[in-house]
Amino acid sequence: MIAKPKTATVAFTTPKGTAMYPWLNKADYQYHSEGQYKVQLRVANDDAKPLMADIEATAKEAFGEADAKSARMPWKKDAEAGEVIFSCKSKFKPKMVDSTGALIQSPSEPAIYGGSTLKLAGTMYPYNAGGGKGISLQLAGVQIIDLSDGSGAATVSFEAEEGGFVAANDNEAGGHDF
């Protein structure tokens, strides 16, 4: 049985950050049969500190001072880049709004790719399951600040090398019959 700590629901809104591995337009069913909407948000360390403090305060309220120190937090630190990566998820499709805060209706929602600049909103959820305590960020809404077309990460460019291998670009040349 999963015991829910007794604490008031606490709303959160992230600072703006860069989306990583977003599953916001459709659910990811790979590890969750009911599907999961999720995204990781890369935020500058200084911008992330207020939200991290709020999450830690929620953990202290839910679990007490001692247990809060060992609770799992919904972030990873990328010390090399000076950034914090927040993980947010939900089994429900989040509402989407544009940069002005206007709701985007379902058929008009744009595809959100990694590299998009977003703000996320939802509730902090303290959990105590299987001996593990922690806080998860339950995603309810996404504000799209700047939309990436998804091609940036996949673009690869090399300069030509003289005298090297040149691939035949027609399907008739060499190769295997599949």
Salt bridges, closest charged atoms under 4 A:
ASP28 OD2 - LYS38 NZ 2.84
ASP46 OD1 - LYS49 NZ 3.65
GLU65 OE2 - LYS60 NZ 3.76
ASP67 OD2 - LYS133 NZ 2.75
ASP78 OD2 - ARG42 NH1 2.84
GLU83 OE1 - ARG42 NH1 2.76
GLU109 OE1 - LYS93 NZ 2.67
